Amino acid sequence: MEFEADAGFAEHLDAIDTLSEFRDRFIVPSVDGESVVYLVGNSLGLQPRTAPQILNEEMKLWAEKGVAGHFDQRRPWVDYHTQPGVSMARLVGAQPAEVVVMNTLTINLHLLMISFYQ
């Protein structure tokens, strides 16, 4: 396939995009009623449509179980920090025990630099 710089080619690519179904899983901001093109990579990203429901479930669990929510069987909090590491490990070619997802790039760079300057 050869690149063409026109709207028809872009629309064709959109039509054959196997990932296009995922767009509907997120809330896309709008300006004056028009969806925006959201290219902000160093942010929270688009909000998943399921986020409010999941947050409400976690808040209810916290209210009902308090600290015992750490060990609830559905989504235990005690190992939240390891859960994204499994997928990330596959992405970077590491073992899950070698990866933890934490903070932001800015914070992680700060923590890295501070460890050298101490």
C-alpha angles and dihedrals in degrees: 000000000000121000117248122190100222140097093250092059091047090050090049091052090049090051093054096039107124091200097053093100089069092067090075090059091069137061108241114205118236136207117207089349095306122114112243128225101248111209100153103130100172098060143065090290122215117336114250111236088232094057098092092049094048092046091050090050091052092047090051091049090050091050094048101039107020111191091357086074086081088075103033110137099230101059109349114203096207093083102029089121092061099046099079089042092071093060092038091052091058090048095053097034097248137123116265090243089059096057135066124171112219145150124341131299090260093052093044092051090049091051091048093050095043091054090058095045095051 
